[in-house]
Amino acid sequence: MMRGGMGNMQKMMKQMQKMQKDMQKAQEELAVKEVEGTAGGGMVTVKVNGQKEVIDVNIKEEVVDPEDIEMLQDLVLAATNDALKKMDDLTNETMGQFTKGMNLPGMF
């Protein structure tokens, strides 16, 4: 399979090292990204960062009903899950470019 001997091997190692550097850079960039999830037509907004930490929760006054705390809880939950899903999608999209066509099981 390896006809070119050492030359090919070194070339492959260089490519792998470059890819690792690029992946690290992409992960660092992802870490500082922020995405926003919403629920109830924007009544509740939740922001998460690349480490999947909730960094901001915004609840519009008119959705706060002391008689219906459950609805508010559901909206906060939905907005949080929306934000986390968006961050997952962004992460998969960003990191997916490195694993495409490489068939490395267990990378992510």
C-alpha positions as CSV (number, residue, x, y, z in Angstrom):
1,M,0.0,0.0,0.0
2,M,2.8,2.5,0.9
3,R,4.7,2.5,-2.3
4,G,6.6,5.8,-1.8
5,G,8.1,4.6,1.5
6,M,9.3,7.2,4.0
7,G,8.4,10.3,1.8
8,N,4.7,9.5,1.8
9,M,4.8,8.7,5.5
10,Q,6.4,12.1,6.4
11,K,3.9,13.9,4.1
12,M,1.0,12.2,5.9
13,M,2.4,13.1,9.3
14,K,2.8,16.7,8.2
15,Q,-0.8,16.7,7.0
16,M,-2.0,15.2,10.3
17,Q,-0.1,17.7,12.3
18,K,-1.5,20.6,10.3
19,M,-5.0,19.1,10.7
20,Q,-4.5,18.9,14.5
21,K,-3.4,22.5,14.6
22,D,-6.4,23.6,12.5
23,M,-8.7,21.5,14.7
24,Q,-7.3,23.1,17.8
25,K,-7.8,26.6,16.3
26,A,-11.4,25.7,15.3
27,Q,-12.1,24.4,18.9
28,E,-10.7,27.6,20.4
29,E,-12.8,29.7,18.1
30,L,-15.9,27.6,18.9
31,A,-15.3,28.1,22.6
32,V,-15.8,31.9,22.3
33,K,-18.8,31.6,20.0
34,E,-22.3,32.4,21.4
35,V,-25.6,31.2,20.1
36,E,-29.1,32.2,21.1
37,G,-32.1,30.0,21.6
38,T,-35.6,31.3,21.8
39,A,-39.1,30.1,22.8
40,G,-42.5,31.5,22.8
41,G,-41.9,33.7,19.8
42,G,-38.9,35.4,21.4
43,M,-40.6,35.8,24.8
44,V,-37.7,33.8,26.4
45,T,-34.1,34.0,25.1
46,V,-31.2,31.9,26.3
47,K,-27.6,32.4,25.2
48,V,-25.0,29.7,25.5
49,N,-21.3,29.8,24.7
50,G,-19.1,27.2,23.0
51,Q,-18.5,25.4,26.3
52,K,-22.3,24.9,26.5
53,E,-22.6,27.2,29.5
54,V,-25.7,29.3,29.8
55,I,-24.4,32.9,29.8
56,D,-27.6,34.9,29.5
57,V,-31.4,34.4,30.1
58,N,-33.8,37.0,29.0
59,I,-37.5,36.8,29.9
60,K,-40.0,39.4,28.6
61,E,-42.1,40.9,31.3
62,E,-45.4,40.0,29.7
63,V,-44.7,36.3,29.8
64,V,-44.3,36.3,33.5
65,D,-47.6,35.1,34.9
66,P,-47.7,34.1,38.6
67,E,-50.7,31.9,37.9
68,D,-48.8,30.0,35.2
69,I,-45.2,29.3,36.4
70,E,-45.2,26.0,34.5
71,M,-45.5,27.7,31.1
72,L,-42.6,30.0,32.0
73,Q,-40.5,27.0,33.1
74,D,-41.4,25.2,29.8
75,L,-40.4,28.3,27.8
76,V,-37.0,28.6,29.6
77,L,-36.4,24.9,29.1
78,A,-37.3,25.1,25.4
79,A,-35.1,28.1,24.8
80,T,-32.2,26.5,26.6
81,N,-32.5,23.3,24.6
82,D,-32.9,25.3,21.4
83,A,-29.6,27.2,22.2
84,L,-27.8,24.0,23.1
85,K,-29.0,22.3,19.8
86,K,-27.8,25.3,17.8
87,M,-24.4,25.1,19.5
88,D,-24.2,21.3,18.8
89,D,-25.1,22.0,15.1
90,L,-22.4,24.7,14.9
91,T,-19.8,22.4,16.6
92,N,-20.6,19.5,14.3
93,E,-20.5,21.7,11.3
94,T,-17.2,23.2,12.3
95,M,-15.5,20.0,13.4
96,G,-17.1,17.9,10.7
97,Q,-14.9,19.4,8.0
98,F,-11.9,17.7,9.7
99,T,-13.4,14.3,9.9
100,K,-15.0,14.3,6.4
101,G,-13.6,11.6,4.2
102,M,-11.2,10.4,6.9
103,N,-13.2,7.6,8.4
104,L,-11.7,7.9,11.8
105,P,-14.1,6.2,14.2
106,G,-14.4,7.7,17.7
107,M,-13.0,11.1,16.8
108,F,-16.1,13.0,18.2
